[in-house]
């Protein structure tokens, strides 16, 4: 049997688990691990410029590939710098392994140099965490960590490793376990057949059904099955922000994203539905608006792998706990073999109403009379140029909502964004992780001049590893979403949301990092610039696009209202 040090066992365990890339930043507590990394070639290491970026890169890698991403940071500030990335992954149920160094075990609790109780710090934002107390436990711990991160409701798992656990001076017998046994952790996979049958009967009898699909459909690899179920039922389908791509965005049965900035038709469909099938969604406050007014006349069916998510925010009539793909497979089989039939007249009336709602709004917006670009135009140009076949990453804010509204996602894992936590700075490093995980796809970051400055130092990492991310910056010279709320709620008092006099020259900054910078400030130049940007396939291109600083994101739900209560523009509401 092979004898390996703790550090060597760690790297070998990751290799045996199928890991091909680690995102990280070295420091004293992890130098033994970095030395072990240096002495092998099976696992690549990507050196970031900030540990937050390492966690976001691992997150983006996971979202794009479906495989857990791995990041590595040293003790103390290195570990705490990953916290935002861990919380982002936790809120969006992303499988991720975070390995942090720790001071040597006999120093723990002594306030040693670069000591932080990272287990305590991250306890509320991880699915589980481990402290390595014996080097020989490393292989089993790695096996358990990956199992926990990827099964049930996925999430980040943290492994804290004191420096002496990885010392090269001691060797131990290495054996990677084939299976993992955890008495305290069990996962429900198959849904209850009786509950599924009840759900099918209710959906077929419904006069105004709707399928409401969330990020669980994407994470649970249920997109194809969902599409089949929706088409068999002939019902409209709407997605949450996290669920985009879980149902084809160009399909005639798709009514768009729902929620705070969802389409008029999606929110109206939800409000007037008599049966709601929620699949892998958690009835988030960005969707429901006032929970007391949410779908008050509807029977609700909820499919989720996490029993704690069912009836947490909204009471449901038919709960189904199970993996999305397995439940949808059984549901599809039952829909096909049942003798029950949909009422064709009722369904035709429902679609007639839906088409009327589409015609009424349909994400319309007015163009400017001058050459000043609207952000919606930029996203439409991006969609046209990429032909809908690109991975789109975003930060958080107005640009995120415009991208979600105006780019049509036909496939899962095309849309990479921070949904639950709303993390500025996420877009660029997440896109970098996507490039490494999916080098076959063009990868775009749609961002704002505020968000991009939170992790802009990663342009250096992009140069080192030749990562040809395309950055489309919707530059409105303000923290756009903050400014929008201040316009709407605070009578236009722009407190700390504008900074036009202090913005950098992004073209020069990009060029200083060794990449291609482009400036677009006229509508007539947009399409040609977009074509040029994507023609440079092997280069990172930063396109700084000046957009109308007065533009708001609409529709927008009215606070404490129902789903049908929306602002449609600055002066018009439902």
C-alpha positions in Angstrom: 0.0 0.0 0.0 1.2 3.5 -0.9 2.6 5.8 1.8 1.7 9.5 1.4 2.0 12.6 3.5 -1.2 14.4 4.6 -0.8 17.0 1.8 -0.1 14.3 -0.8 -3.2 12.4 0.4 -5.3 15.5 0.0 -4.2 16.0 -3.6 -4.5 12.3 -4.5 -8.0 12.1 -2.9 -9.2 15.1 -5.0 -7.7 13.4 -8.1 -9.5 10.1 -7.3 -12.7 12.1 -6.8 -12.4 13.4 -10.4 -11.2 16.9 -9.7 -9.2 18.5 -12.5 -8.9 22.1 -11.3 -8.4 23.9 -8.0 -8.8 27.7 -7.6 -6.8 29.2 -4.9 -4.2 31.5 -3.3 -1.2 30.3 -1.3 -0.3 31.3 2.3 1.7 29.9 5.2 -0.9 27.4 6.5 -1.3 25.7 3.1 2.3 25.7 1.8 2.6 22.0 2.3 -0.4 21.5 0.1 1.0 23.8 -2.5 4.2 21.9 -2.5 2.3 18.7 -3.1 0.4 20.4 -5.9 3.7 21.4 -7.5 4.9 17.8 -7.6 2.0 16.5 -9.7 0.4 17.3 -13.0 -3.1 15.7 -12.8 -4.8 18.7 -11.1 -4.3 22.2 -12.4 -4.2 25.1 -10.1 -5.5 28.6 -11.0 -3.9 31.4 -9.1 -6.5 34.1 -8.4 -5.8 37.6 -7.2 -8.2 37.5 -4.3 -9.7 34.5 -2.4 -13.2 35.8 -3.0 -12.6 35.2 -6.7 -11.4 31.7 -6.0 -14.7 30.8 -4.3 -16.7 32.5 -7.1 -14.6 30.7 -9.8 -15.3 27.4 -8.1 -19.0 28.3 -8.0 -19.1 29.3 -11.7 -17.3 26.1 -12.6 -19.8 24.1 -10.7 -22.9 25.9 -12.2 -21.5 25.5 -15.8 -20.5 21.9 -15.5 -22.7 20.3 -12.9 -19.5 19.1 -11.1 -18.5 20.5 -7.7 -15.9 23.2 -7.8 -12.9 23.3 -5.4 -11.2 26.3 -3.9 -8.2 26.5 -1.6 -7.3 29.4 0.8 -4.9 29.9 3.7 -5.9 30.5 7.3 -7.2 33.7 8.8 -7.8 36.4 6.2 -7.5 33.9 3.3 -10.3 31.8 4.8 -12.5 34.8 5.7 -12.1 36.2 2.2 -14.0 33.1 0.9 -17.0 33.8 3.1 -19.0 35.8 0.5 -18.4 33.1 -2.1 -19.5 30.4 0.3 -22.7 32.3 1.2 -23.4 32.8 -2.5 -23.1 29.1 -3.2 -25.1 28.2 -0.1 -28.1 30.5 -1.0 -28.2 29.1 -4.6 -27.6 25.4 -3.6 -24.3 25.0 -5.5 -22.1 22.0 -4.7 -18.6 23.3 -3.8 -15.7 22.1 -1.7 -13.8 24.8 0.2 -10.5 23.8 1.7 -8.9 26.2 4.2 -5.6 26.0 5.9 -5.5 26.4 9.7 -2.7 27.1 12.2 -1.0 24.0 13.5 -3.3 22.0 15.8 -1.5 22.8 19.1 -1.8 26.5 18.4 -5.5 26.6 17.9 -7.2 28.8 20.5 -4.0 30.7 21.2 -4.8 33.7 18.9 -1.9 32.6 16.7 -0.8 34.5 13.7 -3.5 34.3 11.0 -5.8 32.2 13.2 -9.5 32.4 12.7 -12.3 30.0 13.7 -13.5 29.6 10.1 -15.7 26.7 11.1 -17.6 29.0 13.5 -17.6 31.9 11.0 -19.1 29.8 8.2 -21.4 27.5 10.2 -24.6 29.2 9.0 -23.6 29.3 5.4 -22.3 25.7 4.7 -24.1 22.5 4.3 -21.5 20.8 6.5 -17.9 21.4 7.7 -15.0 19.2 8.8 -11.9 19.8 10.9 -9.0 17.4 10.1 -7.7 16.0 13.4 -5.6 13.1 12.0 -3.8 13.0 8.6 -5.0 9.5 8.0 -8.6 10.7 8.0 -8.2 12.9 5.0 -9.3 10.5 2.2 -12.5 9.5 4.1 -13.2 13.2 4.8 -12.8 14.2 1.2 -15.2 11.3 0.2 -17.8 12.5 2.7 -17.4 16.1 1.7 -18.1 15.4 -2.0 -21.0 13.1 -1.1 -22.7 15.7 1.1 -22.1 18.6 -1.3 -23.6 16.8 -4.3 -26.5 14.8 -2.8 -29.9 16.0 -1.6 -30.1 19.7 -1.7 -26.6 20.6 -2.9 -24.4 23.1 -1.1 -20.9 24.1 -0.1 -18.8 21.9 2.3 -15.8 23.3 4.1 -12.7 21.3 5.2 -10.4 23.1 7.6 -6.9 21.5 7.8 -4.3 22.5 10.4 -0.8 22.9 9.0 0.7 19.9 10.9 -1.9 17.6 9.3 -0.2 18.1 5.9 3.4 18.0 7.1 5.8 16.2 4.6 7.7 14.6 7.4 5.1 11.9 8.1 3.6 9.4 5.8 0.5 7.2 6.1 -1.1 4.4 4.2 -3.4 5.8 1.5 -6.6 4.2 0.4 -9.5 6.1 -1.1 -12.8 4.7 0.0 -15.1 3.4 -2.7 -18.3 4.2 -0.7 -19.3 6.4 2.1 -21.4 5.5 5.2 -23.0 8.3 7.2 -25.7 7.2 9.6 -26.7 10.8 10.4 -27.2 11.8 6.8 -29.9 10.3 4.6 -31.2 11.5 1.3 -34.8 11.0 -0.1 -34.6 10.5 -3.8 -37.9 8.9 -5.1 -41.1 10.9 -4.5 -44.2 9.3 -3.1 -46.2 7.7 -5.9 -49.5 8.4 -4.3 -48.7 12.1 -4.0 -47.5 12.2 -7.6 -50.8 10.6 -8.7 -52.8 13.2 -6.8 -50.7 16.0 -8.4 -51.3 14.6 -11.9 -55.1 14.3 -11.3 -55.2 17.9 -10.0 -53.2 19.3 -12.9 -55.3 17.5 -15.6 -58.5 18.7 -13.9 -57.2 22.3 -13.7 -58.7 25.0 -15.8 -55.9 27.5 -15.3 -52.7 25.6 -14.5 -49.2 26.9 -14.4 -45.8 25.3 -14.0 -43.4 27.4 -11.9 -39.8 26.0 -12.2 -36.8 27.1 -10.2 -33.1 26.5 -9.9 -33.7 23.0 -8.6 -34.6 21.9 -12.1 -31.2 23.1 -13.4 -29.2 21.7 -10.4 -31.2 18.4 -10.5 -30.7 17.9 -14.2 -34.5 17.9 -14.8 -34.8 20.3 -17.7 -35.6 17.8 -20.4 -38.2 16.0 -18.2 -39.7 19.3 -17.2 -40.1 20.3 -20.9 -41.8 17.0 -21.6 -44.2 17.3 -18.7 -45.1 20.9 -19.6 -45.8 20.0 -23.2 -47.9 16.9 -22.3 -50.0 19.1 -20.0 -50.3 21.9 -22.5 -49.8 24.4 -19.6 -47.8 27.7 -19.5 -44.4 27.5 -17.8 -42.6 30.3 -15.9 -39.1 30.3 -14.4 -37.5 31.9 -11.4 -34.3 33.9 -11.9 -32.3 30.8 -10.9 -34.4 28.6 -13.1 -33.8 30.3 -16.4 -32.8 27.8 -19.1 -34.6 25.0 -17.2 -37.4 25.4 -19.8 -36.6 26.7 -23.4 -37.0 30.5 -23.4 -38.1 30.5 -27.0 -40.9 28.0 -26.6 -44.5 29.1 -27.2 -45.6 27.7 -23.8 -43.0 29.8 -22.0 -44.3 33.0 -20.4 -41.0 34.4 -19.1 -39.5 35.0 -15.7 -41.8 35.8 -12.8 -41.4 37.8 -9.7 -40.2 41.3 -8.8 -39.0 42.1 -12.3 -40.8 39.3 -14.0 -42.8 39.7 -17.2 -46.3 41.1 -16.9 -47.7 37.9 -18.4 -45.9 35.5 -16.0 -47.0 37.4 -12.9 -50.6 37.6 -14.2 -50.6 33.9 -15.0 -49.4 33.1 -11.5 -52.0 35.4 -9.8 -54.9 34.0 -11.8 -53.9 30.3 -11.8 -56.1 27.7 -10.1 -53.3 25.1 -9.8 -49.6 25.8 -9.4 -47.0 23.1 -9.9 -43.8 24.4 -8.2 -40.7 22.4 -9.2 -37.4 23.0 -7.5 -38.4 26.5 -6.4 -38.5 27.8 -2.9 -41.2 30.6 -3.0 -38.6 33.2 -2.5 -39.7 36.8 -1.5 -38.5 38.1 -4.9 -41.2 35.9 -6.4 -44.1 35.9 -4.1 -44.3 39.6 -3.1 -46.8 39.7 -0.2 -47.2 36.0 0.8 -50.7 36.7 2.2 -51.9 37.7 -1.3 -49.9 35.1 -3.2 -52.1 32.9 -5.5 -54.9 33.0 -3.0 -57.3 30.9 -5.3 -54.8 28.3 -6.3 -54.0 24.7 -5.2 -50.3 24.4 -4.9 -48.2 21.3 -5.6 -44.5 21.6 -4.5 -41.7 19.2 -5.7 -38.4 19.7 -3.8 -35.5 17.5 -2.7 -35.3 19.5 0.5 -38.2 18.8 2.9 -37.4 21.9 4.9 -38.2 24.1 1.9 -41.8 22.7 1.5 -44.4 24.9 3.2 -41.7 27.1 4.6 -42.9 30.3 3.1 -46.2 29.3 1.4 -48.5 26.5 2.6 -48.8 23.8 -0.1 -51.6 21.4 -0.8 -49.7 18.5 -2.2 -46.0 18.2 -1.0 -43.7 15.8 -2.9 -40.2 15.3 -1.5 -37.8 13.8 -3.9 -35.1 14.4 -6.5 -36.6 16.6 -9.3 -35.5 14.2 -12.2 -37.0 11.1 -10.6 -40.2 12.8 -9.6 -40.7 14.4 -13.0 -40.0 11.0 -14.7 -42.7 9.3 -12.7 -45.1 12.2 -13.2 -44.5 12.1 -17.0 -45.2 8.3 -17.0 -48.5 8.9 -15.0 -49.6 11.7 -17.3 -49.1 9.5 -20.3 -50.9 6.5 -19.0 -53.9 8.1 -17.2 -57.4 7.9 -18.7 -58.1 11.5 -17.5 -58.1 14.2 -20.1 -57.6 18.0 -20.1 -60.7 20.1 -20.8 -59.8 21.5 -24.3 -62.2 24.4 -24.1 -61.0 25.5 -20.7 -57.4 25.2 -21.8 -58.1 27.2 -25.0 -59.7 30.0 -22.9 -56.7 30.0 -20.6 -54.3 30.4 -23.6 -56.5 33.1 -25.1 -56.2 35.1 -21.9 -52.4 34.5 -21.7 -51.9 35.7 -25.3 -53.9 38.9 -24.4 -51.5 39.6 -21.5 -48.5 39.0 -23.8 -49.9 41.4 -26.3 -50.6 44.0 -23.6 -47.0 44.3 -22.4 -44.5 41.7 -23.7 -41.4 43.5 -22.2 -42.0 46.6 -24.5 -39.7 49.6 -24.1 -39.3 52.9 -25.8 -36.1 53.8 -27.7 -34.4 57.2 -27.2 -34.8 59.8 -30.0 -31.1 60.4 -29.9 -28.2 57.9 -30.1 -28.2 57.2 -26.4 -28.5 53.4 -25.9 -31.1 51.7 -23.8 -29.7 48.8 -21.8 -32.4 46.5 -23.3 -30.9 47.2 -26.8 -27.5 46.0 -25.7 -28.9 42.7 -24.4 -30.9 42.2 -27.6 -27.8 42.9 -29.7 -25.8 40.4 -27.5 -28.5 37.8 -28.0 -28.5 38.3 -31.8 -24.7 38.2 -32.1 -24.4 35.0 -30.0 -27.5 33.5 -31.5 -28.6 32.5 -28.0 -25.7 30.1 -27.7 -23.5 31.4 -25.0 -23.0 31.2 -21.3 -24.2 34.4 -19.7 -22.8 35.4 -16.3 -23.9 38.5 -14.4 -23.3 40.5 -11.3 -26.3 42.0 -9.5 -28.4 45.0 -10.3 -30.2 46.5 -13.2 -27.9 44.8 -15.8 -28.7 41.4 -14.2 -32.4 42.0 -14.6 -32.1 43.3 -18.2 -30.1 40.2 -19.1 -32.6 37.9 -17.5 -35.5 39.6 -19.3 -34.1 40.1 -22.8 -31.7 37.1 -23.4 -33.6 33.9 -24.2 -32.1 30.9 -22.5 -33.0 27.6 -24.2 -30.6 25.3 -22.3 -29.8 24.8 -18.6 -26.4 26.0 -17.3 -26.4 28.9 -19.7 -27.4 31.4 -17.1 -25.0 31.9 -14.2 -25.9 34.5 -11.6 -26.1 35.1 -7.9 -29.8 34.8 -7.1 -30.3 34.3 -3.4 -27.5 36.4 -2.0 -27.3 39.0 -4.7 -23.5 39.3 -4.8 -21.7 42.1 -6.6 -18.3 41.1 -7.9 -19.6 37.6 -8.8 -19.9 37.9 -12.5 -16.2 38.1 -13.7 -14.7 35.3 -11.6 -17.8 33.1 -12.2 -17.3 33.6 -15.9 -13.6 32.6 -15.5 -14.7 29.4 -13.8 -17.2 28.7 -16.7 -14.4 29.2 -19.3 -12.2 26.6 -17.6 -15.1 24.2 -17.1 -16.7 24.7 -20.5 -14.0 25.8 -23.0 -16.3 24.8 -25.8 -18.7 27.7 -25.1 -18.4 31.5 -25.5 -18.7 33.0 -22.0 -19.9 36.5 -21.4 -20.1 38.6 -18.3 -22.9 41.2 -18.4 -22.0 43.7 -15.6 -22.2 47.2 -14.5 -19.5 49.8 -13.8 -20.1 49.3 -10.1 -20.1 45.5 -9.9 -17.1 45.0 -12.2 -14.9 47.1 -9.9 -15.3 44.7 -7.0 -13.2 41.9 -8.6 -11.6 43.8 -11.5 -8.1 42.7 -10.4 -9.0 39.2 -11.8 -8.3 40.6 -15.3 -4.7 39.8 -14.3 -5.7 36.1 -13.7 -7.4 36.1 -17.1 -4.2 37.2 -18.8 -2.1 34.6 -17.0 -4.4 31.7 -18.0 -5.5 33.2 -21.4 -9.2 33.2 -20.4 -11.2 34.8 -23.3 -14.1 36.2 -21.3 -16.3 38.8 -23.1 -17.3 41.6 -20.6 -20.3 43.7 -21.6 -20.4 46.6 -19.1 -23.7 48.5 -19.1 -22.3 51.8 -17.9 -24.9 54.1 -16.5 -22.5 56.0 -14.2 -24.4 55.0 -11.1 -25.3 52.1 -8.8 -28.3 51.6 -11.0 -30.7 49.5 -8.9 -29.9 51.6 -5.8 -30.6 54.7 -7.8 -33.8 53.3 -9.2 -35.1 52.6 -5.7 -34.1 56.1 -4.6 -36.0 57.5 -7.6 -39.1 55.5 -6.7 -39.1 55.5 -2.9 -36.9 58.4 -1.8 -38.1 61.2 -4.2 -34.9 61.1 -6.2 -32.5 61.7 -3.4 -29.4 59.8 -4.8 -27.5 59.2 -1.6 -24.1 57.6 -2.4 -25.3 56.0 -5.7 -23.7 58.3 -8.3 -20.0 58.7 -8.9 -19.6 59.7 -12.6 -16.7 62.1 -12.0 -14.6 59.3 -10.4 -15.0 56.4 -12.9 -11.9 55.0 -14.5 -11.3 54.8 -18.2 -12.2 51.1 -18.6 -10.7 50.8 -22.0 -7.3 52.0 -20.8 -7.6 49.9 -17.7 -8.3 46.8 -19.7 -5.4 47.5 -22.0 -3.2 48.0 -19.0 -4.0 44.4 -18.0 -3.1 43.2 -21.5 -6.5 42.8 -23.0 -8.8 44.5 -25.6 -10.9 47.4 -24.6 -13.8 48.9 -26.6 -16.0 51.9 -26.0 -19.5 52.2 -27.4 -21.6 55.3 -26.8 -23.9 55.4 -29.9 -26.7 53.1 -30.8 -25.6 53.1 -34.5 -22.2 51.6 -33.5 -23.5 48.8 -31.2 -24.1 45.9 -33.5 -20.8 46.3 -35.4 -18.9 46.6 -32.1 -20.6 43.5 -30.7 -19.7 41.5 -33.8 -16.1 42.7 -33.5 -16.0 41.7 -29.9 -17.1 38.1 -30.5 -14.8 37.8 -33.6 -11.8 38.0 -31.2 -12.4 34.4 -30.0 -9.1 34.0 -28.1 -8.9 37.4 -26.4 -10.6 38.9 -23.4 -12.6 41.9 -24.6 -14.1 44.6 -22.3 -16.9 46.5 -24.0 -17.7 49.6 -22.1 -21.2 50.6 -23.3 -22.7 53.9 -22.3 -26.4 53.5 -21.5 -29.2 55.8 -20.5 -28.7 56.6 -16.8 -32.4 57.4 -16.3 -33.7 53.9 -17.4 -35.5 51.8 -14.9 -36.2 48.0 -14.9 -39.9 47.3 -15.5 -42.2 45.6 -14.8 -41.6 46.0 -11.1 -43.9 44.6 -8.4 -45.4 47.0 -6.0 -44.2 46.3 -2.5 -46.7 44.4 -0.3 -49.1 43.8 -3.2 -50.1 40.7 -5.0 -48.3 39.3 -8.0 -50.6 41.2 -10.4 -49.7 44.6 -8.8 -46.9 46.1 -10.9 -45.3 49.3 -12.2 -45.2 48.9 -16.0 -43.2 52.1 -16.5 -42.5 55.3 -14.6 -46.1 56.5 -14.8 -48.2 53.4 -15.5 -49.2 50.7 -13.1 -51.7 47.9 -13.0 
